[in-house]
């Protein structure tokens, strides 16, 4: 008999892989079985938990944050946090949905705090740019900043936030993850997609000229 093979648990930086399991059947397990399996480290139970309660978690996050895309990132963070912190869950003390709701509240609070920090940073950067434009900085440098700022404004907010922190605040991707509360893999993904989009846009503009 061929031994049963379990899917290796991806690193937290690969959140998408954690949340997809084509073989997971949400109706096949009870809530209690999912809870026990999660505590025991069963990746299948994590996938079933996501399929059963992922929409609820996303709805709570979207209502609190007012942004569906940001809610998607927060939803991933919640289930990654549940997987990493599964040893702290006690099924005899509460249900899994209640425990996930508690994690959701904390992650929403983290996201709102990170948003405030980004807003404060944007204000600081705006003042800094305004000050620099009044100095004897070369016109080429000022033009570069104007072009970058314009291209950034066209990106989805998550990508824009990551690249602003990298370009203007000179933060590493690890530092950006720490500041925003995003998983490092999500930061890398937003940075890569944002840069590719900006490069494509700039290439089209160059071709037009």
N, C-alpha and C positions, 0 to 999 in steps of 0.2 A: 504494500500500500504506500502510495506516495505521501510523505508527511505533509501536513497542512503548513502552508507558507503564509506568514503574516507580513504585511507591508511595513517596511522600516519607517520609523517616525522621522519626518523631515525636520531639519533645523527650524527654529522659530523664524528665521529670515525667509523661509519659504512658506509663508502662511497659506497661500492659495492651495498648496499641495495638501496641507493638513485638512482642509475643509471640503475636499472632494473625494468621494468614494463611490464608484459606480455600482458597487455591489451592496451598498448599505440599503437596507429596507427598513424605513422608519416604523412600519407597522408590525415588524416581526418581534420587537422587544418591548417589554413594559418599561415604565419610567424607572422603576426600582432596579431592573436588570441593567439598564443603561448606566445608572448611577454606580452600581457595583462594578460594572465592567470598566468604567472610566477610572475609578479609583485603582483598579487592578492594572491599569495601563493598556487597556484594549483599544487600539486605534479605531477599530470598527465602531465601537461605542461612541467615540468622539465624533465620527462622521455622522452617525445616527442622531446624536444630540444636536449637531449643527443643522441637520435637515429638519428636525422636529421643532427646534426653538430658535433657529437662526433668523427667521422672519420676524419673530416677536422682538428679539434683541435689536435687530436693525430698525424696526419701527420705533422702539423706545429711543434709540440713539438719534434717528432722523428727526423726531419731534423735538428733542432737547437741543439739537445742534442746528436744525433748520437747513441741513445740507445733506442730500442723499449720498453724494460721493464721500464726504467725510464720514458719514455714518457707516459706509461700507468698510472703510479702513478701521474704524473703531470696532465694528463687529468682528473683524478678523483678530484684532488685538484681544478681544474678550475671550474668544475660544482658544487662542494660543495661551492666554493667561490661565484659563481653566485647565488646559492640558498640563502646563508647567506647574500649576499649584494644586493638582488633583490630590496630592497627599494631605492637603489641609481640609478637604471636603469630608464631612461626616454624614453619610446617608441617614444615620439613626437620629440626627439632630435637625434635619430639615431636608426639603426636597431639592432635587437638582435644579429645577426652574427657579426656585427662590435663591439658590446660591448663585446661579448665572445672573439673576437680576441684580444681586448685590455687586457682582463684578462689573456689570453694566453701569451702575450708578457711579462707581469709582472711575471707570474709564471715561465716562462722559465728563465728569469733573476734571479729569486730567486734560481732556481735549479742550475744554473751555478755558482752562488755565493756560494751555499752550497757545490758544487763539489770542488771549489777552497779551501774552508775551510777544507774539508775532505782530500784533497791532502796535504795541509800544515800540518794537524794533522798527517797524515801517515808518512811524512818526520820526524816530531818531534818525533813520537813514534819509528821510526827506529833508530834514533840517540840515543834515550833513552835506547832502548834495547841493542844497541851496547855498550853503556857505561856500562850498568849493567853487561853485559857478561864479562867485564874486571875487575869487582870488586870481592870481596870475597863472593858474593851471592852463596848460596848452589847449588850444581849441580841439586838437585831435582827441585828447583824453576825454574832454567834455562830450564830444560827439559820440565817442564809443559808449560812454555811460548812457547817453540819450537813446542810442540804438538798442542797447541791451535792455534798458527800462521799457522801451516800447514793445520789444519782442516778448518780454516777460509778461506784460499786461495782457497778452493774447492767449496765454497758457491757462489751462485749468488751475484752479486756486491751489490745489495740493502741490502740483508741479512748480508753480510760481513761488510758493512759500519756501520750498526746499532750495530752489536755485537762488532766491534772494538771500537766504541765509548763507549759502555757499559763496556767492559772488560779492555781496556787499559786506557781510559780516565776517567773511573769510573763515567760516567754520568747516570742520571736517564732517564727513557723513556721520561718523559716530557721535560727534558733538550735536549735530542736528537731530539725530534720533533721541539723544538725551534731553534736548531742549523741548522738542515737540511732543515727545511721548510716542512717536511712531516706531514700529519695529525697524531695525536697520535695513532689512531687506526691502521694506516699503520705501524707505528714503532712497535707497539705491535705484529702485525701479522708477520712482518719480523723477529723479535726477536724470537718469538715462533717457526716459521718454521725453522729458522737457528739452534736453539738449538736442535730441534728434529732431524734434519739432522745430526748434529755433534754427538749427542748421539748415533744415529743408526750406524754411521760410526765407532765410538770408540768401540761400542759393537761388531761389526763385526771383528774389528782388535783384540780385546781381545779374541774372540772365535777362531780366526785363530792361535793365539799363544797358 
